[in-house]
Amino acid sequence: MYQFQELKDTDMVVEIFKTNVQKESDRDYVIAVIQNQFPDYKINFDLEDCDKILRVEGFDLQYDNVVDYVCRLGYTCVRLE
């Protein structure tokens, strides 16, 4: 019950990022790394979009950490506002 109440008081955050991830294998790699670091985040890509969109959803989401991890992997990642 306490855990449910705690989640109820926290807002779900959705962040959208423009990336240069092109291939499905690269997409899978980026998702695996982010998911390993932030296991509670829901992560997906839209590689058919011209901006190669990365969508991350979670509670207490820190978008700058996502940008940092993707950039460390050698990809471009810019938060869209």
Buried (B, 14 or more C-beta within 10 A) or exposed (E): EEEEEEEEEEEEBEBBBBBEBEEEEBBEBBBEBBEEEBEEBEBEBBBEEEEBBBEBBBEEBBBEBBBEBBEEBEBEBBBEE
